[in-house]
Amino acid sequence: MKLEFASSARSTVGLEWEIMLADPASGDLVGRAPELLAALEAESADERHTVTGELLTNTIEVTSGIGDSVAHAVDDIANAITAVRSATDPAGIELLSAGSHPFAQWYDQQVTDKSRYHTLIERTQWWGRNMMIWGIHVHVGVEDHRKVFPIINALSAYLPHLQALSASSPFWAGERTGYASNRALVFQQLPTAGLPWPLHDWSEYEAYLDDMVRTGVMADATEVRWDIRPAPRWGTIEVRACDGLSTLPELASVAALVQVLVEHFSRQLDEGRKLPELPAWFHRENKWRAARYGLDARVIVDAAGTQRPVREHLAEILEQLAPVAVELGCIREFGNNAATLEHGASYERQLVLANATGGDLTAVVQHLIREFRSGPESSTDGA
């Protein structure tokens, strides 16, 4: 199967953010996206941003245009949120984002009435109906398809770092899971989801797609749901490993880290260097560790099996790659990852509040609603 990789300007940025709709009083999810989307989609037709539906009627997704910087793409997302609030505020609907809702139940949710969603649920059954998960996707432009898989394979070693920074799903259906990112392990139950296969060039990817389509596993490349994948239509590498970020500043900081890492590896390829890779079994273990322990995980950082605390390793990465962030114009957003390391990721803030309120998950939802409006709260705010 021949698959064209679209022309894309190097290290441009595109963002997608899945957002929950909730009742302001109870904090429970409300399946009211269909009544909002017709007007919102029409209003965004002439804008850089888009507003669309998702698998469940309790969710909307906002996407940016192609940003020549992280700030450019984030501005699009901010404009999209403003547009969404112009509809949700009068309708009495609140917005929040995390990898999971703290207490909502899957059997209370409705699937959006589109054939591709019904097909997915028919095939995946209980696991598909349990996909009460929300995430972000970060696209970074790559100018040459020959770079795609070398960069994907190198960048996969940093998926646990990104997963830990974004981890925001410590609760599931009213239960404390003991995981920083329960979403990461739930999502990989879907066919073609999870870590990418260790492919090495574009022709191997085309052969993989040919096998999948020929055997009825998928219809086309859009059904590849890996944690990091090529997006041939856009000419990008798309990172999908992250939980839903709870605030816009955190979305911006994670996007900047992805952009900087992709550009860093692209420069190494320009210099004729072979990019480092980890064995697939180390990637699998790292994903589990980041899901379980978040920013307290120890991750395997090289093929020799060296292990490092992810907070410590991230701090080094932020220092080492800061010059690249300066050149890309995202040093402010890139540097804000240090604030997450210092003050805690969303899962940590949620757990602090739950502990302070005797396990009141309604209070945790209200905390997430406040954060979505105003930005990250410290561990003592909102308790």
C-alpha positions in Angstrom: 0.0 0.0 0.0 1.5 3.3 -1.1 0.7 6.1 1.3 1.6 9.7 0.6 3.1 11.8 3.5 1.8 15.3 3.1 4.2 18.3 2.7 4.5 20.0 6.1 6.7 22.9 7.3 9.3 21.7 9.8 8.4 21.8 13.5 5.1 23.6 13.0 2.6 22.7 15.7 -1.0 21.5 15.8 -3.1 20.8 19.0 -6.2 18.8 19.8 -7.9 18.9 23.2 -10.8 16.7 24.4 -13.0 18.4 26.9 -15.7 17.1 29.2 -19.2 18.7 29.6 -20.5 18.7 33.2 -23.4 19.8 35.3 -22.2 22.7 37.4 -23.9 21.5 40.6 -23.4 17.8 40.7 -20.2 17.7 38.6 -21.5 14.7 36.7 -21.1 14.4 33.0 -23.9 15.6 30.7 -24.4 14.3 27.2 -25.3 17.7 25.6 -22.7 18.0 22.9 -25.2 17.3 20.1 -27.3 20.3 21.0 -24.3 22.6 20.9 -22.2 21.4 18.0 -24.2 22.5 15.0 -23.9 26.1 15.8 -20.3 25.8 17.1 -19.1 23.9 14.0 -20.7 26.5 11.8 -19.2 29.4 13.7 -15.7 27.9 13.5 -15.9 27.2 9.7 -14.0 30.5 8.9 -11.7 30.4 11.9 -8.3 28.8 12.4 -9.7 26.6 15.2 -12.4 23.9 14.9 -14.9 22.6 17.4 -16.2 19.0 16.8 -17.8 16.1 18.6 -16.2 12.9 19.8 -17.0 9.3 20.6 -19.3 10.2 23.6 -21.9 13.0 23.7 -20.4 14.3 26.9 -17.3 15.5 25.0 -16.3 18.2 22.6 -12.9 18.5 20.9 -11.2 21.7 20.0 -8.3 21.8 17.5 -5.9 24.5 16.4 -4.8 25.5 13.0 -1.2 25.0 11.9 0.9 27.1 14.3 4.3 28.3 13.3 5.0 28.4 17.1 3.4 26.8 20.2 2.0 30.2 21.2 0.3 30.5 17.8 -1.4 27.1 18.2 -2.3 27.8 21.8 -3.9 31.1 20.8 -6.2 29.1 18.5 -7.1 26.7 21.3 -7.9 29.7 23.6 -10.1 31.2 21.0 -11.9 27.9 20.5 -12.5 27.6 24.3 -13.9 31.2 24.3 -16.3 30.2 21.5 -17.4 27.0 23.3 -18.0 29.0 26.5 -20.3 31.4 24.6 -22.6 28.4 24.2 -22.0 26.4 27.4 -22.2 29.2 29.9 -25.8 30.2 28.9 -26.8 26.5 28.7 -25.6 25.9 32.3 -22.8 23.6 31.3 -19.3 23.6 32.9 -16.0 22.4 31.2 -13.2 20.4 32.6 -10.3 18.3 31.4 -8.5 15.3 32.8 -7.7 11.8 31.6 -10.8 10.4 33.3 -13.8 11.8 35.2 -13.4 11.0 38.9 -16.8 9.4 39.5 -18.9 9.2 36.3 -20.1 5.7 35.2 -19.7 4.4 31.7 -23.2 2.9 31.5 -24.7 6.4 31.9 -23.0 7.8 28.8 -24.3 7.9 25.3 -22.3 7.2 22.1 -22.4 10.0 19.4 -24.7 9.0 16.6 -22.1 8.4 13.8 -21.5 5.2 11.9 -17.8 5.0 12.7 -18.4 5.3 16.4 -21.2 2.6 16.3 -18.8 0.4 14.3 -16.1 0.8 16.9 -18.5 0.0 19.8 -19.9 -3.0 17.9 -16.5 -4.5 17.5 -14.9 -3.6 20.8 -18.0 -4.2 23.1 -17.4 -3.7 26.8 -13.9 -2.2 26.4 -15.2 0.2 23.8 -18.1 1.3 26.0 -15.6 1.9 28.8 -13.6 4.4 26.8 -14.5 7.2 29.2 -11.1 8.8 28.5 -9.9 12.2 27.5 -6.6 13.2 26.0 -4.6 15.7 24.1 -2.8 15.2 20.7 0.3 17.2 19.7 1.2 17.3 16.0 4.7 18.5 14.9 5.5 19.0 11.3 8.2 16.8 9.7 9.5 17.9 6.3 10.7 14.5 5.0 9.0 11.2 5.4 12.3 9.5 5.7 12.8 11.1 9.1 9.4 10.0 10.5 10.2 6.6 11.9 13.7 7.3 13.2 12.2 10.2 15.1 9.2 8.2 16.4 11.6 5.4 17.6 13.8 7.9 19.4 10.9 10.0 20.8 9.2 6.8 22.2 11.8 6.8 24.9 10.3 10.1 26.1 6.7 9.0 26.1 6.8 8.1 29.8 8.1 11.6 30.6 5.2 13.1 28.7 2.8 10.7 30.2 4.0 11.5 33.7 3.8 15.3 33.2 0.2 15.0 31.9 -1.1 12.2 34.2 -4.5 13.2 35.4 -6.6 10.1 35.8 -6.0 8.7 39.4 -9.8 8.0 39.8 -12.0 5.7 37.7 -15.8 5.4 38.2 -15.6 6.6 41.8 -12.6 4.4 42.8 -9.0 5.5 43.6 -7.0 3.4 41.2 -3.5 3.7 42.6 -2.4 4.8 39.2 -1.4 8.3 38.1 -2.7 7.6 34.6 -5.4 4.9 34.6 -6.3 6.2 31.1 -3.0 5.0 29.6 -3.7 1.4 30.5 -7.4 1.5 29.6 -6.9 3.0 26.1 -4.4 0.4 25.1 -7.1 -2.3 25.2 -8.5 -1.1 21.9 -7.2 -2.8 18.7 -4.3 -1.0 17.2 -3.9 1.2 20.3 -0.9 1.3 22.6 2.8 1.5 21.9 3.9 1.6 18.2 5.4 -1.4 16.5 9.2 -1.0 16.1 9.2 -0.1 12.4 12.2 1.5 10.8 11.2 3.2 7.6 8.2 4.4 5.6 8.1 1.2 3.5 7.7 -0.9 6.6 4.8 1.2 7.7 3.1 0.9 4.3 3.6 -2.9 4.6 2.1 -2.9 8.1 -1.0 -0.9 6.8 -1.4 -3.3 3.9 -1.5 -6.3 6.3 -4.0 -4.6 8.6 -6.3 -3.5 5.8 -6.1 -6.8 3.9 -7.0 -8.8 7.1 -9.8 -6.5 8.1 -8.2 -5.1 11.2 -8.7 -1.5 10.1 -10.1 0.4 7.1 -7.2 2.9 6.7 -4.3 4.7 8.5 -6.7 6.8 10.6 -7.5 3.7 12.7 -3.8 3.4 13.8 -4.3 4.5 17.5 -0.7 4.3 18.7 0.6 6.5 21.5 2.8 8.1 18.8 2.1 7.8 15.1 2.6 9.3 11.7 -0.3 11.5 10.6 0.2 11.2 6.8 -2.7 13.6 5.9 -1.0 16.4 7.8 2.7 15.6 7.3 3.2 15.3 11.1 4.3 13.1 13.9 1.4 12.9 16.4 1.9 12.3 20.1 -1.2 10.8 21.7 0.2 9.3 24.9 -0.9 12.2 27.2 -3.9 12.4 29.5 -6.2 15.3 29.1 -4.3 18.3 30.5 -6.3 20.1 33.1 -5.2 23.6 32.2 -4.2 25.6 29.1 -0.8 26.5 30.4 0.0 22.8 31.0 -1.2 22.0 27.5 1.2 24.6 26.1 4.1 23.4 28.2 3.7 19.7 27.1 3.3 20.8 23.5 6.5 22.8 23.7 8.4 19.8 25.1 7.1 17.6 22.2 8.1 20.3 19.6 11.6 20.7 21.1 12.2 17.0 21.2 11.1 16.5 17.6 13.3 19.4 16.4 16.2 18.1 18.5 16.1 14.7 16.8 15.5 16.2 13.4 18.8 18.2 13.8 20.6 15.1 14.8 19.4 13.4 11.6 20.6 16.4 9.6 24.0 15.9 11.1 24.0 12.3 9.9 23.8 10.8 13.3 21.9 7.6 14.1 19.2 8.3 16.7 19.1 6.2 19.9 16.5 3.5 20.4 15.4 1.4 23.3 14.3 -2.2 23.1 10.5 -2.6 22.9 10.4 -4.4 26.3 11.9 -1.3 28.0 9.2 0.9 26.3 6.5 -1.4 27.7 7.9 -1.3 31.2 8.4 2.5 31.1 4.8 3.0 30.0 3.5 1.0 33.0 5.8 2.7 35.4 4.7 6.2 34.3 1.1 5.1 34.4 1.5 3.7 37.9 3.8 6.2 39.6 3.6 9.4 37.4 6.4 11.8 38.3 7.6 9.5 41.0 8.5 6.8 38.4 12.0 5.5 37.7 12.4 5.1 34.0 14.8 3.2 31.8 16.7 5.8 29.8 19.1 3.8 27.5 19.6 0.4 25.9 22.0 -0.6 28.7 19.1 -0.4 31.2 20.2 2.7 33.1 17.3 3.8 35.4 16.6 7.4 36.4 13.9 9.2 38.5 11.7 10.8 35.8 11.6 14.1 37.7 15.4 14.3 37.7 15.7 13.2 34.1 13.1 15.7 33.0 14.9 18.5 34.8 18.1 17.7 32.9 16.2 17.6 29.6 14.7 21.0 30.2 18.2 22.4 30.9 19.9 20.6 28.0 17.3 21.5 25.3 16.5 25.0 26.4 18.6 26.5 23.6 16.4 24.7 21.0 13.3 26.1 22.8 14.8 29.6 22.5 15.3 29.2 18.7 11.8 27.8 18.3 10.3 30.7 20.3 8.7 28.5 22.9 11.1 28.9 25.9 8.4 30.3 28.2 6.1 27.4 27.5 8.9 24.9 27.6 10.2 26.3 30.9 6.8 26.0 32.5 7.3 22.2 32.7 9.5 23.0 35.6 6.5 24.4 37.5 4.7 21.1 37.0 7.8 19.3 38.5 7.8 21.7 41.4 4.0 22.0 42.2 2.7 18.7 40.9 0.9 17.3 37.9 -2.9 17.2 37.8 -3.1 13.7 39.3 -1.1 14.9 42.4 -3.3 17.9 42.8 -6.4 15.8 42.6 -5.1 13.3 45.2 -4.2 16.1 47.6 -7.7 17.6 47.4 -9.3 14.2 47.8 -7.2 13.5 50.9 -8.1 16.9 52.3 -11.8 16.4 51.8 -12.2 12.9 53.1 -12.3 11.4 49.6 -15.0 13.8 48.2 -14.8 13.3 44.5 -17.4 15.9 43.8 -15.0 18.4 45.3 -12.3 17.0 43.0 -14.5 17.7 40.0 -15.2 21.3 41.2 -11.4 21.7 41.6 -10.9 20.6 37.9 -13.7 23.0 36.8 -11.9 25.8 38.6 -8.5 24.9 37.1 -9.9 24.7 33.6 -11.1 28.3 34.0 -8.2 29.8 35.9 -5.1 27.7 35.6 -3.3 25.3 37.9 -4.0 25.5 41.6 -1.2 24.8 44.1 -1.5 21.9 46.4 -3.0 24.2 49.1 -5.5 26.0 46.9 -9.1 24.9 46.7 -8.8 22.5 49.6 
